[in-house]
């Protein structure tokens, strides 16, 4: 019997596992509903009904306060003539378009008792057509049944006209079996049929300054979104828009001239050790603030740098190189890969022509000696138009100019000329920059700097706060260095692991440092990603390193626990990497098995939704739900002591599909895993 089990659970480790099955998603169902709607109903009839409903809608009467007469009642709107009404109806009919996905009104069911999906289109359609909503729902069901009969149970009408749809158990068995067979790969998830080129602008540290906690969220959120979008099948360009240009470099270059003169020679600059860049910056800033002669030299240095003077360029390159080494250490700790540096200096070559084009279009005008763009809808507190400065009075450029030039390069400049021709550009920065990007995006579209079909999206996030809800800082009030924060999390994770395994063997001691690093760094990432990115969040080592609740240690433990179950059930050794068992036919003998399977098949919907809406916390929520569904299954259903070998194999496949799901999602979140804690 044990020999037959060894054969049954033979190796299935290839990431290229061939599985002739694609999991169905809400997009698939929406497309089916759209086809039915277009067959059943004429969009012109819907448009006519909607227009008439609006025209015939009686205005709400304003409630009068008792005993108070309205001295100045609003004048009554003149009633439209029949000809005017008919013209509005005719225009609506002429503009009617075939039904699209949004019109299908398909949503994931909010409760398991409602099924897997709900189609909510009947109520609105019935109103437009003068029908009973339940009759409309029945027509939709009659159209859907031939399309869904092999996968869905008999549709149900609930309430006034909701259509509940539930996958058949046979589909669940087939889908989860396919996930288990591809546990080391894509879990049988198809790639998008419409891949886009997506530029993601994130992290963006400043040269000669140390990365601090303020860079944490942009780096982690941006990396996760890139991972997810790449998994979905899009071509992703990860851009690091570093702050490597500006007036501060005149100050830094002149300080180097006095303290590190060898940095101004291109041949020797590459080998000069600039020491602690933060101390260097502070020393230069102190001189700039108190030494008038140094301040004059610094301002002249900016002009020389912008003019391409060899000495200034050599010093600037030395500063950039030294900074690059420092922030690469942080990226290595966070396991950030594939990030292409393209700083502010890269766009210098495009700034002049960007201003020229704005002036030709009449968008850029002079105001108080500066060149500005007035964007419609933006005003100062006094109601006067709010200017967006694109060239300062001293001739220098600023963030808005660089961002406009970057948009041109990322969307309209052809790839033959080094442009990106992106379909979608994401900017992962703090929410304090929301208005800046709104104005820049609007100006770019008005000027034609953004390709017509390209999407510009700001992905804002809130602040990292201390546990008291105030600014997250050291005891002395300084900004917390990101390196120190990460090291502290690793240290605490290590102490906790050692205290809970005080009698551990040498094998544990040999790997405890690596496990501490994975848990500590993973905890910081997951704590950030598990919350709505637009919210501020309070940083707490205790909460993020807890083994209870929606945390990285909990999810890592859940994954390691399932790996242990699979090892034991398939006769694998603890000290070797797990080999995923070959998927077996899955049978459903308990409600918790079915509940877990219905949860697992939500995976494509979760990933597609986050790909559209860009909220990574939904991945974390789903991970936690999955682990809880697994716990309920495991408490109710014995795996390795199942009644028959076939049932044991079935439940081990359920374990494999669950472990594969956790593995995939933690990988998308940028969190390393351990198969044993």
C-alpha positions as CSV (number, residue, x, y, z in Angstrom):
1,X,0.0,0.0,0.0
2,X,2.8,2.5,0.9
3,X,4.5,1.6,-2.4
4,X,1.3,2.5,-4.3
5,X,1.2,5.8,-2.5
6,X,4.7,6.6,-3.5
7,X,3.8,6.1,-7.1
8,X,0.5,8.1,-6.6
9,X,2.5,11.1,-5.3
10,X,5.3,11.1,-7.8
11,X,7.1,14.3,-8.6
12,X,5.3,17.2,-10.2
13,X,7.7,20.2,-9.8
14,X,8.0,21.7,-13.2
15,X,6.9,25.3,-13.5
16,X,5.9,24.6,-17.1
17,X,3.4,21.9,-16.2
18,X,1.0,21.5,-19.1
19,X,-2.6,21.7,-17.9
20,X,-5.3,21.9,-20.5
21,X,-7.7,23.8,-18.4
22,X,-8.2,27.5,-17.7
23,X,-9.9,28.8,-14.6
24,X,-13.1,30.8,-15.4
25,X,-13.3,34.3,-14.2
26,X,-15.9,37.0,-13.9
27,X,-14.8,38.3,-17.2
28,X,-15.9,35.1,-18.9
29,X,-19.3,35.3,-17.3
30,X,-19.7,39.0,-18.2
31,X,-19.0,38.2,-21.8
32,X,-21.7,35.5,-21.8
33,X,-24.2,37.8,-20.2
34,X,-23.4,40.6,-22.7
35,X,-24.0,38.2,-25.6
36,X,-27.4,37.3,-24.1
37,X,-28.4,40.9,-23.6
38,X,-27.5,41.8,-27.1
39,X,-29.6,38.9,-28.4
40,X,-32.6,39.6,-26.2
41,X,-32.8,43.4,-26.3
42,X,-32.3,46.3,-28.6
43,X,-30.1,48.9,-27.0
44,X,-32.2,51.6,-28.8
45,X,-35.2,50.5,-26.8
46,X,-33.3,50.7,-23.6
47,X,-32.0,54.2,-24.5
48,X,-35.5,55.3,-25.4
49,X,-36.9,54.0,-22.1
50,X,-34.2,55.7,-20.0
51,X,-34.7,59.0,-21.8
52,X,-38.5,58.9,-21.3
53,X,-38.1,57.9,-17.6
54,X,-35.9,61.0,-17.0
55,X,-38.2,63.3,-19.0
56,X,-41.3,62.1,-17.1
57,X,-39.7,62.1,-13.7
58,X,-41.5,64.6,-11.5
59,X,-39.2,67.1,-9.6
60,X,-39.1,66.6,-5.9
61,X,-40.9,69.3,-4.0
62,X,-38.8,71.1,-1.4
63,X,-40.1,70.5,2.1
64,X,-41.2,73.7,3.8
65,X,-40.4,74.3,7.5
66,X,-43.5,74.6,9.6
67,X,-44.6,78.2,10.0
68,X,-42.0,79.5,7.6
69,X,-43.0,80.9,4.2
70,X,-40.4,81.0,1.4
71,X,-40.2,84.6,0.4
72,X,-38.1,83.8,-2.7
73,X,-39.3,80.5,-4.1
74,X,-37.2,79.3,-7.1
75,X,-38.8,79.9,-10.4
76,X,-40.5,76.9,-12.0
77,X,-38.7,75.5,-15.0
78,X,-40.6,75.9,-18.2
79,X,-42.2,72.7,-19.4
80,X,-40.7,71.2,-22.5
81,X,-42.7,71.0,-25.7
82,X,-43.4,67.6,-27.2
83,X,-41.1,68.4,-30.0
84,X,-38.2,69.1,-27.6
85,X,-38.9,65.9,-25.7
86,X,-38.9,63.9,-28.9
87,X,-35.6,65.4,-30.0
88,X,-34.0,64.3,-26.7
89,X,-35.4,60.8,-27.1
90,X,-34.3,60.6,-30.7
91,X,-30.8,61.7,-29.8
92,X,-30.6,59.0,-27.1
93,X,-31.7,56.4,-29.5
94,X,-29.2,57.6,-32.2
95,X,-26.4,57.3,-29.6
96,X,-27.4,53.9,-28.3
97,X,-24.5,51.3,-28.4
98,X,-24.5,47.5,-28.0
99,X,-24.3,46.2,-24.4
100,X,-20.8,46.0,-22.8
101,X,-19.4,44.3,-19.8
102,X,-20.4,47.1,-17.4
103,X,-24.0,46.7,-18.5
104,X,-24.0,43.0,-17.5
105,X,-23.8,44.1,-13.8
106,X,-22.1,40.8,-12.8
107,X,-20.6,40.7,-9.3
108,X,-19.1,38.1,-7.0
109,X,-21.7,36.9,-4.6
110,X,-21.5,38.5,-1.1
111,X,-22.4,35.3,0.7
112,X,-21.9,31.6,-0.2
113,X,-25.6,31.0,0.2
114,X,-26.1,33.3,-2.9
115,X,-23.8,31.2,-5.0
116,X,-20.6,32.3,-6.7
117,X,-21.9,35.2,-8.8
118,X,-24.9,37.4,-9.1
119,X,-26.3,39.0,-12.3
120,X,-28.0,42.3,-11.3
121,X,-29.0,43.7,-14.7
122,X,-32.6,42.7,-14.8
123,X,-34.0,45.5,-12.5
124,X,-32.6,48.4,-14.5
125,X,-33.5,46.8,-17.9
126,X,-37.0,46.0,-16.7
127,X,-37.6,49.6,-15.7
128,X,-36.4,50.8,-19.1
129,X,-38.6,48.3,-21.0
130,X,-41.7,48.5,-18.8
131,X,-41.3,44.9,-17.7
132,X,-41.6,42.9,-14.5
133,X,-38.0,42.6,-13.2
134,X,-38.4,38.9,-12.4
135,X,-39.7,38.3,-15.9
136,X,-36.7,40.1,-17.3
137,X,-34.4,38.0,-15.0
138,X,-36.1,34.8,-16.4
139,X,-35.4,35.9,-20.0
140,X,-31.7,36.4,-19.1
141,X,-31.6,32.9,-17.4
142,X,-33.2,31.3,-20.5
143,X,-30.5,32.9,-22.6
144,X,-27.7,31.9,-20.3
145,X,-28.7,28.3,-19.6
146,X,-27.4,26.8,-22.9
147,X,-24.1,28.6,-22.4
148,X,-23.5,27.7,-18.8
149,X,-25.2,24.3,-18.5
150,X,-22.0,22.3,-18.4
151,X,-20.5,24.4,-15.6
152,X,-23.2,26.0,-13.6
153,X,-26.1,24.7,-11.5
154,X,-29.7,25.7,-12.3
155,X,-29.8,29.6,-12.0
156,X,-32.0,31.0,-9.3
157,X,-34.0,34.3,-9.2
158,X,-33.8,36.0,-5.8
159,X,-35.7,38.9,-4.5
160,X,-36.9,41.5,-7.1
161,X,-34.8,40.0,-9.9
162,X,-31.3,39.1,-8.9
163,X,-29.9,36.1,-10.7
164,X,-27.8,33.8,-8.6
165,X,-25.3,31.5,-10.3
166,X,-23.3,28.7,-8.7
167,X,-20.6,26.5,-10.2
168,X,-21.3,22.8,-10.3
169,X,-19.3,20.5,-8.0
170,X,-17.9,18.8,-11.2
171,X,-16.4,22.2,-12.2
172,X,-14.9,22.7,-8.7
173,X,-13.3,19.3,-8.9
174,X,-11.9,19.9,-12.3
175,X,-10.7,23.5,-11.6
176,X,-9.0,22.7,-8.2
177,X,-7.5,19.6,-9.7
178,X,-6.0,21.7,-12.4
179,X,-4.6,24.1,-9.8
180,X,-3.0,21.2,-7.9
181,X,-1.5,19.9,-11.1
182,X,0.1,23.3,-11.7
183,X,0.9,24.1,-8.1
184,X,4.5,25.1,-8.9
185,X,3.5,27.3,-11.9
186,X,0.5,29.5,-12.7
187,X,-2.1,27.4,-11.0
188,X,-3.9,27.0,-14.4
189,X,-4.6,30.8,-14.6
190,X,-4.6,32.1,-18.2
191,X,-2.7,35.2,-19.2
192,X,-4.6,38.3,-20.3
193,X,-5.7,38.1,-24.0
194,X,-5.1,41.9,-24.2
195,X,-1.6,42.5,-22.8
196,X,-0.6,46.1,-22.3
197,X,2.7,47.9,-21.9
198,X,2.6,49.4,-18.4
199,X,5.2,51.8,-16.9
200,X,5.3,51.9,-13.1
201,X,7.1,54.8,-11.6
202,X,8.0,54.0,-7.9
203,X,10.5,54.2,-5.1
204,X,12.4,57.3,-6.3
205,X,15.0,58.0,-3.6
206,X,17.1,61.2,-3.7
207,X,20.8,61.2,-4.5
208,X,23.1,61.9,-1.5
209,X,20.3,61.3,0.9
210,X,19.6,58.1,2.8
211,X,16.4,56.1,2.1
212,X,14.0,56.6,5.0
213,X,10.6,55.2,6.0
214,X,8.9,57.6,3.6
215,X,10.3,55.6,0.7
216,X,9.1,52.3,2.2
217,X,5.5,52.4,0.9
218,X,6.3,53.5,-2.6
219,X,8.9,50.8,-3.0
220,X,6.8,47.9,-1.6
221,X,3.5,48.9,-3.2
222,X,5.2,49.6,-6.6
223,X,7.1,46.3,-6.6
224,X,3.9,44.3,-5.8
225,X,1.9,46.0,-8.5
226,X,4.7,45.2,-11.0
227,X,4.8,41.6,-9.9
228,X,1.0,41.2,-10.3
229,X,0.7,43.0,-13.6
230,X,3.6,40.9,-15.0
231,X,1.9,37.7,-13.8
232,X,-1.3,38.7,-15.6
233,X,0.6,38.9,-18.8
234,X,1.4,42.6,-19.3
235,X,4.8,44.0,-20.3
236,X,5.9,46.0,-17.3
237,X,8.7,48.7,-17.2
238,X,9.8,49.4,-13.6
239,X,11.2,52.9,-13.5
240,X,13.1,54.5,-10.6
241,X,12.6,58.3,-11.0
242,X,15.5,59.2,-8.7
243,X,16.1,62.8,-7.6
244,X,19.4,63.2,-9.3
245,X,19.1,66.8,-10.5
246,X,18.4,70.2,-9.0
247,X,19.9,73.2,-7.2
248,X,21.2,71.1,-4.3
249,X,23.9,69.6,-6.5
250,X,25.6,72.9,-6.9
251,X,26.0,73.0,-3.1
252,X,27.3,69.4,-3.0
253,X,29.7,69.8,-5.9
254,X,31.3,72.8,-4.4
255,X,31.6,71.0,-1.1
256,X,33.4,68.2,-2.9
257,X,35.7,70.7,-4.5
258,X,37.0,71.6,-1.1
259,X,36.8,68.3,0.8
260,X,37.3,65.7,-2.0
261,X,38.9,67.5,-5.0
262,X,39.7,64.1,-6.6
263,X,36.0,63.7,-7.2
264,X,36.1,66.5,-9.8
265,X,38.4,64.5,-12.0
266,X,36.7,61.9,-14.2
267,X,39.6,59.5,-14.0
268,X,39.9,59.6,-10.2
269,X,36.2,60.1,-9.3
270,X,35.3,56.5,-9.9
271,X,37.6,55.4,-7.0
272,X,37.0,58.2,-4.5
273,X,35.4,57.1,-1.2
274,X,32.9,59.8,-0.2
275,X,32.1,58.2,3.1
276,X,28.7,58.8,4.8
277,X,26.7,60.7,2.2
278,X,24.2,61.8,4.8
279,X,26.9,63.5,6.8
280,X,28.3,65.0,3.6
281,X,25.0,66.4,2.6
282,X,24.5,67.9,6.1
283,X,27.9,69.5,6.1
284,X,27.3,71.0,2.7
285,X,23.9,72.3,3.7
286,X,25.3,73.9,6.9
287,X,28.0,75.7,4.8
288,X,25.3,76.9,2.4
289,X,23.2,78.3,5.2
290,X,25.9,80.3,7.0
291,X,28.6,81.0,4.3
292,X,27.6,83.7,1.8
293,X,30.6,83.1,-0.5
294,X,29.9,79.4,-0.5
295,X,26.3,80.0,-1.4
296,X,27.3,82.1,-4.4
297,X,29.7,79.4,-5.5
298,X,27.0,76.8,-5.1
299,X,24.6,78.7,-7.3
300,X,27.2,79.2,-9.9
301,X,28.0,75.5,-9.7
302,X,24.4,74.7,-10.6
303,X,24.8,76.7,-13.8
304,X,28.1,75.0,-14.6
305,X,26.6,71.5,-14.0
306,X,23.6,72.3,-16.2
307,X,26.0,73.5,-18.9
308,X,27.9,70.2,-18.8
309,X,31.2,71.4,-17.3
310,X,33.5,68.4,-17.0
311,X,34.5,68.9,-13.4
312,X,30.9,69.4,-12.2
313,X,29.7,66.4,-14.2
314,X,32.5,64.2,-12.7
315,X,31.6,65.2,-9.2
316,X,27.8,64.7,-9.9
317,X,28.5,61.2,-11.3
318,X,30.6,60.3,-8.2
319,X,27.7,61.4,-6.0
320,X,25.2,59.4,-8.0
321,X,27.4,56.3,-8.0
322,X,28.0,56.4,-4.3
323,X,24.2,56.8,-3.6
324,X,23.4,54.0,-6.0
325,X,25.5,51.6,-3.9
326,X,23.7,52.6,-0.8
327,X,20.2,52.3,-2.0
328,X,21.0,49.0,-3.8
329,X,21.7,47.6,-0.3
330,X,18.1,48.4,0.7
331,X,16.7,47.0,-2.6
332,X,18.7,43.8,-1.9
333,X,17.2,43.5,1.6
334,X,13.7,44.0,0.2
335,X,14.3,41.7,-2.7
336,X,13.5,44.4,-5.3
337,X,14.7,43.4,-8.8
338,X,14.4,44.7,-12.3
339,X,14.1,48.4,-11.3
340,X,15.5,50.6,-14.0
341,X,17.0,53.9,-12.9
342,X,15.8,56.8,-15.0
343,X,16.2,59.9,-12.9
344,X,15.2,63.5,-13.4
345,X,18.4,64.2,-15.3
346,X,17.4,61.9,-18.1
347,X,14.6,64.2,-19.1
348,X,16.7,67.4,-19.2
349,X,17.1,66.9,-23.0
350,X,13.3,67.2,-23.4
351,X,12.6,70.2,-21.1
352,X,13.2,73.0,-23.5
353,X,11.1,71.6,-26.3
354,X,8.3,70.8,-23.7
355,X,8.2,74.5,-22.8
356,X,8.3,75.6,-26.5
357,X,5.4,73.3,-27.3
358,X,3.3,74.7,-24.4
359,X,4.0,78.2,-25.5
360,X,3.1,77.4,-29.1
361,X,-0.2,76.0,-27.9
362,X,-0.9,79.2,-25.8
363,X,-1.0,77.2,-22.6
364,X,2.3,78.5,-21.1
365,X,2.2,82.2,-20.2
366,X,4.3,84.6,-18.1
367,X,3.3,85.3,-14.6
368,X,5.4,87.3,-12.1
369,X,8.5,86.6,-14.2
370,X,7.9,82.8,-14.3
371,X,6.3,80.7,-17.0
372,X,3.1,79.0,-15.8
373,X,0.2,76.9,-17.0
374,X,-3.3,77.6,-15.7
375,X,-5.2,74.3,-15.5
376,X,-9.0,74.6,-15.7
377,X,-10.7,74.0,-12.4
378,X,-7.8,74.8,-10.0
379,X,-7.9,77.9,-7.9
380,X,-6.2,79.4,-4.9
381,X,-8.2,80.0,-1.7
382,X,-9.1,83.5,-2.8
383,X,-10.6,82.1,-6.0
384,X,-7.8,83.3,-8.3
385,X,-6.5,80.8,-10.9
386,X,-3.8,78.4,-9.4
387,X,-0.7,78.6,-11.6
388,X,1.4,75.5,-12.3
389,X,5.0,76.7,-12.7
390,X,6.9,75.1,-15.5
391,X,9.8,77.5,-15.6
392,X,10.9,79.6,-12.7
393,X,11.8,83.3,-12.9
394,X,15.6,82.4,-12.8
395,X,15.1,80.1,-15.9
396,X,15.2,76.9,-13.9
397,X,12.8,74.0,-14.4
398,X,10.8,72.1,-11.7
399,X,8.9,68.9,-11.0
400,X,6.0,69.8,-13.2
401,X,8.2,70.4,-16.2
402,X,10.1,67.1,-15.7
403,X,6.8,65.2,-15.2
404,X,5.3,66.7,-18.4
405,X,8.5,65.7,-20.3
406,X,8.4,62.3,-18.8
407,X,4.8,61.7,-19.9
408,X,5.7,62.6,-23.5
409,X,8.6,60.2,-23.3
410,X,6.5,57.4,-21.8
411,X,3.5,57.6,-24.0
412,X,4.0,59.6,-27.3
413,X,7.7,59.3,-28.2
414,X,8.2,56.2,-30.3
415,X,10.3,53.3,-29.2
416,X,12.7,54.0,-32.1
417,X,13.5,57.3,-30.4
418,X,13.9,55.6,-26.9
419,X,10.3,56.3,-25.9
420,X,8.1,53.7,-24.1
421,X,4.8,54.0,-26.0
422,X,3.1,52.8,-22.9
423,X,-0.6,52.0,-22.7
424,X,-0.8,52.8,-19.0
425,X,1.5,54.8,-16.7
426,X,1.3,54.4,-12.9
427,X,2.8,56.9,-10.4
428,X,3.2,55.3,-6.9
429,X,3.7,58.3,-4.6
430,X,2.2,59.7,-1.4
431,X,-1.3,61.2,-1.4
432,X,0.1,64.6,-0.7
433,X,1.1,64.8,-4.4
434,X,-2.5,64.1,-5.6
435,X,-3.2,67.7,-6.8
436,X,0.2,68.0,-8.5
437,X,-0.5,64.9,-10.6
438,X,-4.1,65.9,-11.3
439,X,-2.9,69.2,-12.7
440,X,0.1,67.6,-14.6
441,X,-2.1,64.9,-16.1
442,X,-4.8,67.4,-17.2
443,X,-2.2,69.7,-18.8
444,X,-0.4,66.8,-20.5
445,X,-3.7,65.6,-22.1
446,X,-4.6,69.2,-23.1
447,X,-1.2,69.7,-24.7
448,X,-1.3,66.3,-26.5
449,X,1.7,65.1,-24.5
450,X,-0.2,61.9,-23.6
451,X,-1.2,59.5,-26.3
452,X,-5.0,59.4,-26.7
453,X,-5.3,55.8,-25.7
454,X,-2.8,55.9,-22.8
455,X,-3.9,56.0,-19.2
456,X,-2.2,58.1,-16.6
457,X,-2.9,57.0,-13.0
458,X,-1.7,58.3,-9.7
459,X,-1.5,55.5,-7.1
460,X,-1.6,57.4,-3.8
461,X,-0.7,56.1,-0.4
462,X,-1.0,57.4,3.2
463,X,1.7,58.1,5.8
464,X,3.6,55.7,8.0
465,X,2.9,56.8,11.6
466,X,4.2,55.8,15.0
467,X,2.0,53.8,17.3
468,X,0.8,57.0,18.9
469,X,-0.6,58.2,15.5
470,X,2.1,60.9,15.2
471,X,5.0,61.2,12.8
472,X,7.1,58.0,12.8
473,X,10.5,59.1,14.1
474,X,13.3,58.2,16.4
475,X,13.4,59.2,20.1
476,X,15.4,62.2,19.1
477,X,12.8,63.2,16.5
478,X,14.8,62.3,13.4
479,X,13.3,60.5,10.5
480,X,13.7,56.7,10.8
481,X,16.2,55.3,8.4
482,X,14.8,52.5,6.3
483,X,17.9,50.3,6.9
484,X,17.6,50.6,10.6
485,X,13.8,49.8,10.5
486,X,14.4,46.6,8.5
487,X,17.3,45.4,10.6
488,X,15.2,45.9,13.8
489,X,12.4,43.8,12.4
490,X,14.8,41.0,11.5
491,X,16.4,41.2,15.0
492,X,13.0,40.9,16.8
493,X,11.9,38.1,14.5
494,X,15.2,36.2,15.3
495,X,14.8,36.7,19.1
496,X,11.2,35.4,18.9
497,X,12.2,32.3,16.9
498,X,15.1,31.5,19.3
499,X,12.9,31.9,22.4
500,X,10.2,29.6,21.0
501,X,12.8,27.0,20.0
502,X,15.2,27.1,22.9
503,X,15.9,23.4,22.8
504,X,16.2,23.3,19.0
505,X,18.8,21.1,17.2
506,X,21.7,22.2,15.1
507,X,19.7,22.0,11.9
508,X,17.4,24.8,13.2
509,X,20.3,26.9,14.4
510,X,21.9,26.6,11.0
511,X,18.9,28.2,9.3
512,X,17.5,30.5,12.0
513,X,19.3,33.6,10.6
514,X,17.8,33.1,7.1
515,X,14.4,32.4,8.5
516,X,14.6,35.5,10.8
517,X,15.4,37.6,7.7
518,X,12.5,36.2,5.7
519,X,10.0,36.6,8.6
520,X,11.3,40.1,9.6
521,X,11.4,41.6,6.1
522,X,8.1,39.8,5.1
523,X,6.4,41.2,8.2
524,X,7.3,44.8,7.2
525,X,6.1,44.3,3.7
526,X,2.9,42.5,4.6
527,X,1.9,45.0,7.3
528,X,2.1,47.7,4.6
529,X,0.3,45.8,1.9
530,X,-2.5,44.4,4.0
531,X,-4.0,47.8,4.6
532,X,-5.8,50.0,2.2
533,X,-2.9,51.9,0.6
534,X,-4.8,55.3,0.8
535,X,-5.0,55.0,4.6
536,X,-2.3,56.2,7.1
537,X,-1.0,53.2,9.1
538,X,0.6,52.9,12.5
539,X,3.8,51.1,12.5
540,X,4.0,48.4,15.1
541,X,6.7,45.6,15.3
542,X,4.5,43.7,17.8
543,X,1.5,43.7,15.5
544,X,3.3,42.9,12.3
545,X,5.3,40.1,13.8
546,X,2.4,38.5,15.5
547,X,1.5,34.9,14.7
548,X,-2.2,35.7,15.0
549,X,-4.3,37.5,12.5
550,X,-3.6,38.8,9.0
551,X,0.2,39.0,9.2
552,X,3.2,37.7,7.3
553,X,4.3,35.3,10.1
554,X,0.8,33.8,10.2
555,X,0.7,33.3,6.4
556,X,4.3,31.9,6.4
557,X,3.3,29.5,9.2
558,X,0.2,28.5,7.3
559,X,2.3,27.7,4.2
560,X,4.9,25.8,6.2
561,X,2.1,23.8,8.0
562,X,0.5,22.7,4.7
563,X,3.9,21.7,3.3
564,X,4.4,19.6,6.5
565,X,1.1,17.9,5.9
566,X,2.0,17.1,2.3
567,X,5.4,15.9,3.3
568,X,4.0,13.5,5.8
569,X,1.3,12.3,3.5
570,X,3.6,11.6,0.6
571,X,6.5,10.2,2.5
572,X,9.0,13.1,2.0
573,X,11.8,14.0,4.3
574,X,11.6,17.2,6.4
575,X,15.1,18.5,5.5
576,X,14.6,18.5,1.7
577,X,12.6,20.9,-0.6
578,X,9.1,19.7,-1.1
579,X,8.0,17.9,-4.2
580,X,4.4,18.6,-5.1
581,X,2.4,15.4,-5.4
582,X,0.8,14.5,-8.6
583,X,-2.7,15.8,-8.7
584,X,-5.4,13.2,-8.0
585,X,-9.1,13.1,-8.7
586,X,-10.9,15.2,-6.1
587,X,-14.0,14.0,-4.4
588,X,-16.2,16.2,-2.1
589,X,-17.4,14.4,1.0
590,X,-17.7,17.4,3.4
591,X,-19.0,20.9,3.2
592,X,-15.7,22.4,4.3
593,X,-14.0,20.8,1.3
594,X,-16.5,22.5,-1.0
595,X,-16.2,25.8,0.8
596,X,-12.4,25.7,0.4
597,X,-12.7,24.9,-3.2
598,X,-15.2,27.7,-3.9
599,X,-12.7,30.0,-2.2
600,X,-9.8,28.8,-4.3
601,X,-11.5,29.4,-7.6
602,X,-11.9,33.1,-6.7
603,X,-8.2,33.5,-7.5
604,X,-8.5,34.8,-11.1
605,X,-11.1,37.4,-10.1
606,X,-9.0,38.7,-7.2
607,X,-5.9,39.1,-9.3
608,X,-7.8,40.7,-12.2
609,X,-9.6,43.1,-9.8
610,X,-6.3,44.3,-8.2
611,X,-4.8,44.6,-11.7
612,X,-7.5,47.1,-12.6
613,X,-8.0,48.9,-9.3
614,X,-4.4,48.7,-7.8
615,X,-5.3,47.9,-4.2
616,X,-2.9,45.2,-3.0
617,X,-4.7,44.7,0.3
618,X,-7.3,42.7,-1.5
619,X,-4.7,40.1,-2.2
620,X,-3.8,40.0,1.5
621,X,-7.5,39.7,2.5
622,X,-8.0,36.8,0.1
623,X,-4.9,35.1,1.4
624,X,-6.2,35.3,5.0
625,X,-9.7,34.1,3.9
626,X,-8.0,31.1,2.1
627,X,-5.9,30.2,5.1
628,X,-9.1,30.3,7.3
629,X,-11.0,28.2,4.9
630,X,-8.2,25.7,4.9
631,X,-8.1,25.6,8.7
632,X,-11.8,24.8,8.8
633,X,-11.3,22.0,6.2
634,X,-8.4,20.6,8.1
635,X,-10.2,20.6,11.5
636,X,-13.1,18.7,9.9
637,X,-11.4,16.4,7.5
638,X,-8.5,14.1,8.3
639,X,-6.0,14.2,5.5
640,X,-3.3,11.6,6.3
641,X,-5.7,9.4,8.2
642,X,-8.5,9.5,5.6
643,X,-10.7,6.5,5.3
644,X,-9.4,5.4,1.9
645,X,-6.2,5.9,-0.2
646,X,-8.4,7.6,-2.8
647,X,-9.8,10.1,-0.2
648,X,-6.3,10.7,1.2
649,X,-5.1,11.5,-2.3
650,X,-8.0,13.8,-3.0
651,X,-7.4,15.8,0.2
652,X,-3.7,16.0,-0.4
653,X,-4.5,17.5,-3.8
654,X,-6.7,20.1,-2.0
655,X,-3.7,20.8,0.3
656,X,-1.4,21.2,-2.8
657,X,-3.8,23.6,-4.5
658,X,-4.0,25.7,-1.3
659,X,-0.3,25.7,-0.8
660,X,0.3,26.6,-4.4
661,X,-2.2,29.5,-4.0
662,X,-0.4,30.9,-0.9
663,X,3.0,30.4,-2.6
664,X,1.9,32.3,-5.7
665,X,0.3,35.2,-3.8
666,X,3.2,35.7,-1.4
667,X,5.5,35.7,-4.4
668,X,3.4,38.4,-6.0
669,X,3.7,40.4,-2.7
670,X,7.4,40.0,-2.9
671,X,7.6,37.9,0.2
672,X,10.0,34.9,0.4
673,X,8.8,31.7,1.8
674,X,10.1,28.9,4.0
675,X,8.7,25.4,3.8
676,X,9.6,24.8,7.5
677,X,9.6,27.2,10.4
